[in-house]
Amino acid sequence: MEFVRRAKENELAKVVKIADIKDNKDIPTVPDPTEKDLDRIKKYDKALEELLS
């Protein structure tokens, strides 16, 4: 994931991206999540895992 690689290069960008991902994957804000929503959440989980490693 290119956006993860770029964010990891800069500590401030990394902190901001982590906060952004946490906000974006907040499933309770999606009333009836579709398969597409769940796939997006999985993508965010992978990105967050990479950023935190």
N, C-alpha and C positions, 0 to 999 in steps of 0.2 A: 504494500500500500504506500504509494508515493507520499500522501499527506502525512503519514506517520513518520516516514524517513525524514522529511523536511522538518517536522516539528521536533524530532529528537535532536536535531542539530543546534537548537537554540532553547535554552532553559525556560525563558519566558514563554516562547511559543508552545513549548511542551506543557507547561502549566495551564495555559489558556486552552489548548486542544483537549486536555484531560477534562477540564470543566465543561467544555462544549459537548464532548462525547457523553459525559454523564447526564447532561441536560437532554440531549437528543435521544438517549435510550430510555428515558423515563416513560415506561409503557402505560402507567395509569393515565397519562394525558391523551392516550389514544382510546376512545370509547369502545370500539369493536376492532381490535387488531386483526389485520389480514395476514396471509402467509407472507406477503411482501413486507409488511411491517416487522414480522418476526425475523425474516431474513436480514433486514436492515439492522435489527438489534444484535443479531449474531455477528454481523460485520463490525459493529461498534464494540462488541465484547472482545473480538480479536484485536482491534486497534488499541483498545484500552490496555489489554494484557501486554501488548508490545511496548506501549509507552511506559508502562510501569516496570518493565523488566530492566 
